[in-house]
């Protein structure tokens, strides 16, 4: 791949979420195919956290999506255990899936608590 044109760093909670969903392979090898991200798995993960960071993580996921929106070329995920280079479109597609799935899980948790 070409040299990264955009570097993504993540907070420890978001790094844990992604790391815990990297189950099939590793991000540096298989990119999006390394992850299993579903509404149910995110809900279970959020329930397992001691501190409710649902809104904080949603804001960070949105920020990363906005940051990479205009990036051309490669995106480098500079996260321990997830370090990988992605094509820009490939990363945006993956992150869009994470963003929409996370939103569904957060909304379902909010409804369940109401």
C-alpha positions in Angstrom: 0.0 0.0 0.0 1.0 3.6 -0.4 2.1 5.7 2.5 -0.8 6.5 4.8 -2.4 9.9 4.2 -4.5 9.8 7.4 -3.7 8.3 10.8 -6.4 7.2 13.1 -5.8 6.9 16.9 -8.5 5.8 19.3 -9.3 6.2 23.0 -8.6 3.1 25.2 -12.4 2.3 25.4 -12.9 2.3 21.7 -9.7 0.4 21.2 -11.0 -2.3 23.6 -14.3 -2.5 21.7 -12.6 -3.0 18.4 -10.0 -5.4 19.8 -12.8 -7.5 21.4 -14.6 -7.7 18.1 -11.4 -8.7 16.1 -12.1 -12.5 16.2 -11.5 -14.0 12.8 -8.0 -12.8 12.1 -6.0 -9.6 12.6 -6.7 -6.2 11.2 -3.3 -6.0 9.6 -4.0 -9.2 7.6 -7.7 -9.2 6.8 -8.8 -5.7 7.5 -12.7 -5.6 7.9 -12.9 -9.4 7.6 -11.1 -9.8 10.9 -14.1 -8.3 12.8 -17.5 -9.5 13.7 -19.5 -6.4 14.6 -23.2 -6.9 15.3 -25.8 -4.9 17.3 -26.0 -7.8 19.8 -22.2 -8.1 20.2 -21.9 -4.3 20.8 -24.7 -4.3 23.3 -23.1 -7.2 25.2 -19.8 -5.4 25.1 -21.3 -2.1 26.4 -23.1 -4.1 29.2 -19.8 -5.6 30.2 -18.0 -2.3 30.7 -17.9 -1.0 34.3 -18.5 2.6 33.2 -21.2 3.7 30.8 -19.3 5.4 27.9 -22.0 4.9 25.3 -22.3 8.6 24.4 -18.6 9.2 24.6 -17.9 6.3 22.2 -20.6 7.4 19.8 -19.1 10.9 19.7 -15.6 9.4 19.0 -16.9 7.1 16.3 -18.6 10.1 14.7 -15.4 12.1 14.9 -13.3 9.4 13.3 -15.9 9.1 10.5 -15.8 12.8 9.9 -12.0 12.9 10.0 -11.5 10.2 7.3 -14.4 11.4 5.1 -12.2 13.5 2.9 -9.0 11.4 3.2 -7.6 10.1 0.0 -5.2 7.3 -0.3 -4.5 5.0 2.7 -5.7 5.2 6.3 -3.4 3.9 9.0 -5.1 2.6 12.1 -2.4 3.4 14.7 -3.8 1.4 17.6 -1.9 -1.3 19.6 -3.1 -4.7 18.6 -5.0 -3.3 15.6 -2.2 -1.5 13.6 -3.0 -1.7 10.0 -3.1 0.2 6.7 -6.3 0.4 4.8 -7.5 1.8 1.5 -9.4 4.9 2.2 -12.7 3.6 0.8 -12.2 0.3 2.5 -11.7 2.0 5.9 -14.7 4.3 5.4 -16.9 1.4 4.6 -15.8 -0.5 7.6 -16.1 2.5 9.9 -19.6 3.3 8.4 -20.7 -0.2 9.4 -19.3 0.2 12.9 -21.0 3.6 13.2 -24.4 2.4 12.1 -24.2 -0.8 14.1 -23.0 1.0 17.2 -25.9 3.5 16.9 -28.5 0.7 16.7 -27.0 -1.0 19.8 -26.9 2.3 21.7 -30.5 3.1 20.8 -31.7 -0.4 21.8 -29.9 -0.1 25.2 -31.5 3.3 25.7 -35.0 2.0 25.0 -34.4 -1.0 27.3 -33.5 1.3 30.1 -36.5 3.6 29.7 
